[in-house]
Amino acid sequence: MTSDRSPGGGPGRSKVLREVLEVVTNLWQLLVFLIPVAGIGAALVLRHLDQISIALTWVIAVASSLSGLAVLAREKDTITKWLRGWADHAGGQLSRLGRSLLAFGLTAALVAALGWAATGTVAAVFGGSCAPPIDLRVLTAPENLTALTRAAAEYTAEARCPPVRITVAASGSVLNVASGFQNGWYSVPGAGEGGRGALQPDILIPASSGEADRLLAAPHPGVRLADEGSIGSSPLVVGISASASDDLRNALAGRDRPSLGELLAAARRNGVQRVYRASPDVSEIGALADVDLYTSGALGDPQATEHALGSADLPLSDSAALLCGLRRRPVAPERIAVIAPEQVIEDYGHGRALGTTCPAPGGGGPPLAVHWVSDARVFDYPFIRVTWDGQSSARRAHEIDDFRRWLGRGRLRSEAFRDTAGRAGTADSSDGRLYLGPRPRVAVRPYRRAEIDDALSRFAQVRPPLHIAMALDVSGSMSGGRSQGGSRFTYAVQVARTAAQTAVHDTDTVELDAFSRIQGQPPIRPAAPPGPRGAIGTALDGLTPQGSDIPLYDAIGGAAARVAAYPQAAVVVFTDGGSEAADPRARAAALKRALRTRPVVVLTGTDTCAGSAAIKALGASVRCVDAGDREPSDVVTSVFDLTTQSGGG
């Protein structure tokens, strides 16, 4: 074998020059190879900048690597020759091979760096150009609304161009959620008159896997549900006024975790005057709490239990609204108990937000001490993927997968939840976060489907039959806007729909009238005759604002007169105020004599109960509710106490 090296180094220098030229040639070959890649990248970069920046760099690096491998492949004969002469000239051959590999590595690194710098420059210059995010809708219990809204905001904030926009909405009772899937869901306030399907969720996070089992067992046309496991937990606890805590500790000495019955009995013996729990008619948490209350007999049989819990002095639509109402009271030495999830009681105690109408920081109301019980269940919050026919796509499925994985990393522990094994989070509580700290682990004992079915059945036997007679103002003034968004009419339709959905039992009936002044038509005309609630949704979808106002007294009197066959009917009039008679006192006296029931007037516009001369003149003959910025379910619960049919203004 002959050596390439010659005396004097002349040929050697020529050889080095050839190698340098070869590297340069390879570099140009590499750049030519990358021209198509660069063209494709330039076409896509402005639409998917953040994603393409990283992907393009990898493409450049891989392409340069492939080009370098092609160069090495062309030198296969030389490499074979090197291997044959390895024993005699290993040092010289390794040196030459090392120079080639070094040149290749530097070339690849240089091109990758140039690609990274180029895409970074484009990102800086055209940074405002992002691809439209995909919309994901999450439906959950109102108690979880603020926590999941904050979690969704944190999730989307991790990318400059978020690939997804997440909207979190509140669900209703156990039965209403099932009905929603049967009927394709309804519109939300501001979604447009008659717009159905605007609330169709992509993700459902109910309070219990038992509820998930109920939903998955029922047929749902046009939709598929898949339970993908728990994302967190929170035990059912009892928040009791701190003023009663010392007496309770003495009464329960030696019992760290009494049963629910023992705790409530001791609380009542020690001056706890009222026990609150969200209404099962409109709250899934309330329905699930009945499982524990009925099983334990803590307040007696189901009828005695519901009588003890029925109250119209606080909103009972959900635990967050209940505690929000309590927070708005002045601090007083009253002794009360609230049955709710642990995380909601903690939000109340730390002044955190309680739903959309009770933002943080909050104060007021009696301090509550958390009491755990030995026999209560745990809310285990399953993540249910919802796939609607005609709406599925690979991109949507990927984003749901990614959000599920992100939530599954214990993200909710910073919102006073426990993890899926019942362990509390112990990190630093700052920047609006709240970790429960070093608390004992709680065994996760979720509610079961059979238990929920039994509690709902027993509740239905206790609650008296309900007849809801609604009269909806459809005059042109209802097209006016609300400061919270949407029109007065759209909001009234949503509240009416929510009210109708509370009639969930076979013995319940609902009817709907519309009123306005249209030439040739009666001022009050039926939209849906008395019957099951299913017809109400269709009737509401068919209404539009038209005509002029009629006097408010006529609307109230007409609605009340139509329910003579239902002495226990709940008469509800939805209006923005209407026009008033010239002499309200004379007409008020006549109306009060004619009324056989106590109607409820829900004002959805700028008029208020305190500012309406007509309402003032009627006095205690009617109840008036200012809708304001409240959630529809809050308004419905304020309209009537479905369990006790109690009054109260």
CORZIWO-V220913 format. One record per run of one state. SS is the DSSP state (a for helix, b for strand, c for the rest). FROM is the first residue (numbers start at 1). TO is the last residue. If there is no record, write none. Layout:
[[SS/FROM/TO] [SS/FROM/TO]]
This chain:
[[c/1/6] [a/7/45] [c/46/48] [a/49/74] [c/75/75] [a/76/84] [c/85/85] [a/86/125] [c/126/133] [b/134/140] [c/141/141] [a/142/156] [c/157/163] [b/164/170] [c/171/173] [a/174/183] [c/184/202] [b/203/205] [c/206/208] [a/209/217] [c/218/222] [b/223/230] [c/231/232] [b/233/241] [a/242/251] [c/252/259] [a/260/269] [c/270/273] [b/274/276] [c/277/283] [a/284/296] [c/297/301] [a/302/309] [c/310/318] [a/319/327] [c/328/335] [b/336/341] [a/342/349] [c/350/367] [b/368/371] [c/372/377] [b/378/379] [c/380/381] [b/382/388] [c/389/393] [a/394/407] [c/408/410] [a/411/414] [b/415/415] [c/416/417] [b/418/418] [c/419/423] [b/424/424] [c/425/433] [b/434/434] [c/435/448] [a/449/462] [c/463/466] [b/467/473] [c/474/475] [a/476/479] [c/480/480] [b/481/481] [c/482/486] [b/487/487] [a/488/501] [c/502/508] [b/509/515] [c/516/516] [b/517/517] [c/518/523] [b/524/531] [c/532/533] [a/534/541] [c/542/547] [b/548/548] [c/549/550] [b/551/551] [a/552/561] [c/562/569] [b/570/575] [c/576/578] [b/579/579] [c/580/583] [a/584/594] [c/595/599] [b/600/603] [c/604/612] [a/613/621] [c/622/622] [b/623/626] [c/627/631] [a/632/639] [c/640/649]]
